Amino acid sequence: MLLNFLISNFHLSMKICSNHKAKKYEKKFKVGGKVSWNSKAGRVSGIILKIHTQDFDYKGYTHHATEKEPQYEIKSSKTDHIAAHKGSAVTKV
């Protein structure tokens, strides 16, 4: 009986942990939203110009994007440079 209780609680805690990890990828941003990200030059902020939900070519590289894990084209507020980032790399400002 104690063993069944422990197994049940273990499965429940695993389910909670897996849900927590899944939420990490649920960060969604909107066009026009202000975000920041780390770069070689330090923390940079900018505005989201476009959201990609399918693979796309950008600056000679294929960037992988899906509905679940989109990539964002972001224009730097300081330099007007445009970069593509996953949602996990940016934070809302």
Secondary structure, 3 states (H helix, E strand, C coil): CHHHHHHHHHHHHHHHHHHHHHHHCCCCCCCCCEEEEEECCEEEEEEEEEEECCCEEECCEEECCCCCCCEEEEEECCCCCEEEEEHHHEEEC
